[in-house]
Amino acid sequence: MNKAIQDIRGEDTKELKAKLNDLRKEQFQLRFRGATDGSTKPTRAGEIRKTIARILTVLGDRARNEGKKQ
């Protein structure tokens, strides 16, 4: 399994939601800055997008598992 996803799975749900919020803000800033001056770093934007997807996957898995336990 990927080390990045293992690190994300090891974090608390509250921490993941805070990290998700921070990444979305950074993603917005990169997109906004790219529209104005055209000098964005596509590697960082892709990295942010993938990390957001990993966090959403883990949060979704946790939500489904909570539903099964009840």
C-alpha positions as CSV (number, residue, x, y, z in Angstrom):
1,M,0.0,0.0,0.0
2,N,1.1,3.5,-0.7
3,K,3.0,5.3,2.1
4,A,0.9,8.5,1.5
5,I,-2.4,6.7,2.1
6,Q,-1.0,4.9,5.2
7,D,0.0,8.3,6.7
8,I,-3.5,9.6,6.0
9,R,-5.2,6.6,7.5
10,G,-3.1,7.0,10.6
11,E,-4.5,10.5,11.3
12,D,-7.6,11.4,13.3
13,T,-10.8,12.4,11.4
14,K,-10.8,15.9,12.9
15,E,-7.2,16.4,11.7
16,L,-8.0,15.1,8.2
17,K,-10.9,17.6,7.9
18,A,-8.7,20.4,8.9
19,K,-6.0,19.3,6.5
20,L,-8.6,19.0,3.7
21,N,-9.8,22.6,4.4
22,D,-6.2,23.9,4.2
23,L,-5.5,22.0,1.0
24,R,-8.6,23.3,-0.6
25,K,-7.6,26.9,0.3
26,E,-4.2,26.3,-1.1
27,Q,-5.7,24.8,-4.3
28,F,-7.9,27.9,-4.7
29,Q,-5.0,30.2,-4.2
30,L,-2.9,28.4,-6.8
31,R,-5.7,28.5,-9.3
32,F,-6.4,32.1,-8.6
33,R,-2.7,33.1,-8.9
34,G,-2.5,31.1,-12.1
35,A,-5.3,33.0,-13.7
36,T,-3.7,36.3,-12.9
37,D,0.0,35.9,-13.6
38,G,0.2,32.5,-15.3
39,S,3.1,31.2,-13.3
40,T,1.6,28.2,-11.4
41,K,3.5,25.0,-10.6
42,P,1.5,22.2,-12.1
43,T,3.3,19.6,-10.0
44,R,2.1,21.2,-6.8
45,A,-1.4,21.5,-8.1
46,G,-1.5,17.8,-9.0
47,E,0.0,16.8,-5.7
48,I,-2.7,18.8,-3.9
49,R,-5.5,17.3,-6.0
50,K,-4.2,13.8,-5.3
51,T,-3.9,14.4,-1.6
52,I,-7.5,15.8,-1.4
53,A,-8.7,12.6,-3.2
54,R,-6.9,10.4,-0.7
55,I,-8.3,12.3,2.2
56,L,-11.8,12.1,0.8
57,T,-11.4,8.4,0.2
58,V,-10.3,7.7,3.8
59,L,-13.1,9.9,5.2
60,G,-15.7,8.1,3.0
61,D,-14.4,4.7,4.1
62,R,-14.7,5.7,7.7
63,A,-18.2,7.0,7.2
64,R,-19.3,3.8,5.5
65,N,-17.7,1.7,8.3
66,E,-19.6,3.8,10.9
67,G,-22.8,3.1,9.1
68,K,-22.2,-0.7,9.2
69,K,-21.4,-0.8,12.9
70,Q,-24.7,0.7,13.9
